[in-house]
């Protein structure tokens, strides 16, 4: 998941206060290898070039061994996994045997429940029909295809390694492999991108007919190529008004085509919401495994090192064993990002509240008022409502019944004890930065 439309990045304070967040039943597995680094990407990735993948890359072979060792050394807290997600990077650079090895290690350690959603991110031009059939035989039943745009000039401008023609070829391979549940990723707000080009990308995606679509708005991150080339909000990036028009257009075209706008950047056919990503948005616990991955287990967030050698040392410390030194391979370069060692901290009760709001308000359903009151007290809910009333008057915040009907409230009225608090679609989603900043400021002052 790489949400880019709206949310500010908030720094949570470290706390020694223990919280019980339940047993994780989901696992994220980071596969950091890419043919090249996209100009907007600040994820922890390792560039292997166009000729390296699977068993013909010693770096990938070594990483799979380290990842499996980390999985084996991770404590099993007792719940079988209902979702598994291979993210990256480009996980489709793994061979079938490597992916199978990782899944078998996960299953032997935690257990994978019958009917679990097992997803993998794939890029056009990086996999074959035989390979995808092998993934499916190993257990993969959902794929997320990184299309991003349907104009070759835009794909080239953002450093993608594939063409538009390869997008359509990739879709045919997915269908031939018998994988029904597949998602397409698109990005709006790219340099020089016009509203007409964005409309073409949306209509092309609808014509393909995936079961799920993700529509992200570009964020220019400081340590990326785009961060060096462009000033956020300045030409050749689309103006704020154009970016907002792109968001509204996506919502209009995709909902008219029968997709449910169930999350700020995500749309799905009935029954095809991403079960794994809902774990994040509902602030439930999960294992995060691999270089740069973050886990949320027993109220503690742990982020692994973002560079390969630091990650390997972290794994050595974890399992108290040795791995061979990373082979020096031509064309394989370290990512141009700041080195970060492990981050490990307990999440405080106030942080859980802020995270619940920040993540839950991404969902069209919003957050449950009764659950908020039970978990954080009715007084906390009243403080939240005091802060949100100006945005409710603007129509950016809504209270809905459990059945989804909007509740009409008089000025100064108390919140109902049931139902959900949510942002309106599309205006509340568009102004979510403003709304969340006010919430964080208010709740931060009160603690």
Secondary structure, DSSP 8 states (H G I E B T S, - for coil): ----SS--------B----------EEEEEE-EESS--TT--S--EE--SS--GGG-HHHHHHHHHHHHHHHHS---S--EEEEEEEES-GGGS-HHHHHHHHHHHHHHH-EEEEEEEEEEE-TTS--HHHHHHHHHHT--EEEEEEE-S-HHHHHHTT-S--HHHHHHHHHHHHHTT---EEEEEEES-TT--HHHHHHHHHHHHHHT-SEEEEEE----TTSHHHHH--TTSTTS--HHHHHHHHHHHHHHHHHTT-EEEETTEEE-TT-S-HHHHHHHTT--BEEESTT-EEEETTEEEE--SSHHHHHHHHHHHHT---------TT-B--SS-----EEEE--HHHHHHHHHHHHTTBTT-EEHHHHHHHH-HHHHHHHHHHHHHHHHTTSEEEE-TTS-B----TT----SSSEEEE-TTHHHHTHHHHHHHHHHHHHHT-
